[in-house]
C-alpha cells in the first residue's frame, strides 16, 4: 500500500511502465502487477495507456 503523501508511481515507475507497455505482448494488467499498482493507477499516470505511446512514436 502506498504511503500517505507518496505518489504510487514516480518518474522511474512511469518510465518503466512505458517501456513495458511498448512491448505488445505484455498486458496492462501484467505491467501494473510488475510495478505494484492497480491498472487504474497506471492509466491515471499514463493517460491513454498503450495507445498514447503509439502516437508518441509515430
RONURO-450065 format. One record per atom (N, C-alpha, C, CB): x negated, z, y. Coordinates in steps of 0.001 Angstrom, whole numbers, padded with zeros to 6 digits, always signed. Atoms other than C-alpha are relative to their C-alpha. Glycine has a CB too. Layout:
# residues N
XZY ...
***
This chain:
# residues 58
-000831+000000-001184 +000000+000000+000000 -000879+000000+001253 +000947+001213-000005 +000790+000105-001226 -001260-000808+003491 +000040+001318+000763 +000518-001151+000889 +000061-001197-000822 -002357+001991+005766 +000707-000271+001317 -001465+000441+000238 -000666+000212-001293 -000339+002533+008948 -000997-000478+001052 +000688+001298+000476 +000856+000530-001043 -001797+000519+011795 -001017-001027-000476 -000707+001110+000652 +000958+000973+000542 -003916-001606+009467 +000779-001210-000496 -000865+000626-001158 -000733+001181+000473 -002712-005200+009021 -000235-000232-001489 -000419-001247+000797 +000111+000275+001430 -002029-006184+005421 -001035-001087-000253 +001363-000415-000581 +000961+001096+000132 -004142-009295+005964 -000791-000143+001288 +000716-001328-000347 +000872+000236-001141 -007103-009528+008296 -000526-001425-000052 -001167+001014+000025 +000545+001365-000032 -009041-012674+009204 -000675-000420-001304 -000989-000121+001127 +000690+000345+001255 -011090-012512+005989 +001003-000326-001101 -000916+001156-000450 -001025+000249+001017 -007989-012299+003783 +000739-001306+000282 +000998+001172-000057 -000694+001242-000362 -006286-015114+005685 -000869-001204-000358 +000349-000016+001515 +000922+001092+000332 -009375-017310+005264 -000036-000219-001517 -001428+000306+000538 -000012+000100+001468 -009473-016532+001517 +001288-000632-000496 -000179+001382-000635 -001304+000523+000422 -005758-017250+001163 +000097-001491+000283 +001140+000748+000709 -000053+001422-000345 -006061-020588+002976 -000868-000819-000948 -000451-000221+001452 +000884+000711+000931 -008975-021575+000744 +000674-000143-001363 -001352+000741-000145 -000687+000072+001293 -006956-020732-002373 +001203-000928+000059 +000441+001391-000446 -001177+000863-000136 -003846-022495-001065 -000386-001477+000048 +000784+000371+001257 +000457+001391-000037 -005930-025645-000606 -000056-000595-001405 -001382-000093+000667 +000004+000451+001399 -006007-025828-004428 +001445-000101-000478 -000828+000977-000917 -001415+000151+000374 -002641-027288-005501 +000356+000577-001368 +000365-001449+000021 -000298-000555+001322 -002989-025777-008992 +000285+001498+000054 -001156-000266-000947 -000243-001431-000149 -002706-022213-007640 +001309+000202+000748 -001176+000698+000742 -001289-000230-000665 +000790-020970-006774 -000160+001019+001131 +001062+000491-001019 -000007-000964-001098 +001596-018998-003634 +000042+001418-000564 +001206-000248+000947 -000108-001320+000615 +002523-016071-005876 -001357+000466-000535 +001040-000022-001132 +001328-000349+000516 -000914-016176-007530 -000957+000348+001136 -000572-001157-000832 +000850-000283-001158 -002653-016305-004144 +000330+001392+000544 +000188-001083+001107 -000424-001297-000523 -000612-013333-002909 -000505+001130-000895 +001535+000057+000119 +000447-001017+000952 -001460-011381-006063 -001514+000226+000126 +000364-000416-001448 +001458-000111-000142 -005192-012116-005648 -000379+000768+001270 -000641-001401+000022 +000288-000655-001276 -005114-010936-002022 +000514+001441-000015 +000635-000786+001170 -000579-001339+000075 -002986-007917-002925 +001160+000212+000957 -001054+001021+000273 -001163-000080-000885 +000074-008715-000799 +001186-000692-000662 -000306-000641+001385 -001192+000703+000465 +003609-009974-001307 -000024-001426+000542 +001299+000742+000442 -000069+001366-000536 +004300-013723-000925 +000580-000048+001415 +000838-000875-000920 -000586+000001-001352 +006439-012907+002147 -001044+000361+001049 +001182+000985+000077 +001078-000372-000922 +003393-011283+003771 -000919-001192+000219 -000804+001212-000542 +000854+001187-000091 +001352-014377+003009 +000609-001026+000958 -000207-000628-001397 -000675+000969-000870 +003944-016618+004680 +000042+000481+001451 +001423-000261-000503 -000035-000542-001360 +004089-014280+007686 -001333-000274+000711 +000298+001526-000027 +001323+000210-000583 +000344-014686+008245 -000415-001471+000012 -001026+000808-000759 +000296+001441+000051 +000231-018399+007318 +001341-000731+000085 -000800-000398-001327 -001308+000657-000142 +003450-019888+008765 -000038-001421-000560 +000431-000029+001482 -000040+001327+000609 +004428-022951+006784 -000691-000044-001349 -000632-001007+000918 +000677-000061+001291 +002306-021881+003822 -000906-001185-000251 +001007+000093-001098 +000890+001099+000417 +000559-024679+001950 +000223-001253+000834 +000212-000326-001482 -000262+001234-000756 +002293-027444+003940 -000698+000012+001354 +001506-000193+000197 +000705-000060-001285 +000696-026193+007173 -001473-000355-000177 +000136+001401+000628 +001398+000355+000268 -002735-026626+005550 -000145-001510-000148 -000509+000713-001273 +000055+001451+000191 -001958-030215+004562 +000053-000722+001333 +001147-000471-000897 -000090+000619-001315 -001021-031056+008153 -001316+000172+000753 +001167+000602+000805 +001258-000253-000697 -004238-029482+009449 -001094-000916-000526 -000419+001469-000152 +001019+000840+000616 -006305-031552+007005 +000227-001494+000296 -000020+000236-001507 -000337+001416-000225 -004508-034794+007855 -000507-000511+001324 +001492-000202-000070 
***
